[in-house]
């Protein structure tokens, strides 16, 4: 079976990039939690949510934004400004839009093969972000 031609990540919608970026962040967080904590699946999930909720991603993006390159900032803004029909239950519209922008950036980096940059940003996040801060 012939696969369709691969789509250039620059041609993908911001929400398609965010769709991938959401999984990128979730996998990195899950991996780090499992590698360093002996917790039940339920407790691992509760800890994971502290990093991947829209509110947490908003705070993570604020922490990392000064490190973004010009291109990364443009991709973030493109994702932040993408319209979505729904808003998360536990986040303001501003937090939800910023979290979408952050996911968009992670998806863009991942699909462009910039895994070292994804890991660099994630390491900074992991070392600097306090998930228990409100």
N, C-alpha and C positions, 0 to 999 in steps of 0.2 A: 504494500500500500504506500503510495506516495504521500509524504507529509507536505502540507502547504509551506510556502516560503516563510522563513522566520521573519517576524516583524521587528523592525528597528525600535528599541526602547523609546527613542525620541518621538515616535509616532503613536505611542500608547497614551491613552487618556490618563489623567492624574489618578482617577479612581482605580484604574487597572494597576497602576504602579503601587498604589496604596494597598491593594488586595495582596500583592506579593510582599510588600514591606511589612505588613501586619504579621505575616508568617515568619519573616526573617527575624524580627524582634522576638516574637514568641519562642522560636526555636533557640535562639541564643540565651534567653532567660531560662528556659527549661533546662538546657544543657548545663548552665552554670549552677543552677540550684541542685540538680541531681549529682553533679560532680563534687559538690562541697557540703551537702546536707543529707543526713539519713532521716528522711521524713516520709510519712505515709503519702499516698497519692493525693488524698484530700488536703493535707497540709501543704504539699508542694503546690497544688493549684491555688490555695489561698495566698501563698507567698508570690506566686507568679502574677496574680492579678494586681499586686501592689506595683508591678513594673509595666504592665501592658494595658492598664485601663486608660481611657481617654484622658482623665485628669493627670495620671502619672506621666503619660506621654507628653502632655502639654508642659509639665515641669521639666521633663528630660530635654525637650526641644529648647526650652529657654536656657538651660544649662549649656547645651552644645552649640547653640546658634552662633556665638562669637567665633567658633572654630570652623564654621562653614566657609567653603570657598565661594567665590562669586557665582559659579555655576550651580553649586549645591543650594545656595540661598535662592536662586531663581527657581529651581525645581521645588524646593520647599514651598515657596510662595504660590507656585502654580497649583500645588496640591491643596494648600490652605484655602485658596480661592475657588476650588472646585465646588460646585453646588452638590449638596446631598439632600435627599428628601427627609431623612430622619436625623435625630440628634440623640446622643446617648442619654440614658436615664440619669446618670450620676455625674454629668458634666455640663458646663455651660456651653452655649454655642461657640464662644471663643475658644474654649478648651478643645471642643470637638473638632473645629476647623484646623487648629494647630496640630492636633494629633494626626489628622488626616494628612496634613502637609509633611509631618515627620515620617509617617509610613510611606508616603509617596517618595520621599528622598531615599529611604532605605531600599525600597523596591527598585528605584532607578539605579542606585549604586550596585545592587546585587545583579540586576539584569545586564548591566554594563561590565560585569566581571571585576568590579572594584571591591573585591572581598576584603582586601587588606584595609581599605578605608572603612568599610563596615565594621570590621573588628577594632580598628583604632577608635572610632566613635563609641562603640559599645564598651571598650575598656575604660574610656574616660567616664562614660555614664556610670558604669558599675562601681568605679572607685569614688565618684563624687556625689552620686545621687543617694539621698536618704529616703527609702520607700515609706518610712513611718512618719515623715514630716507631712503635715497637712497643708 
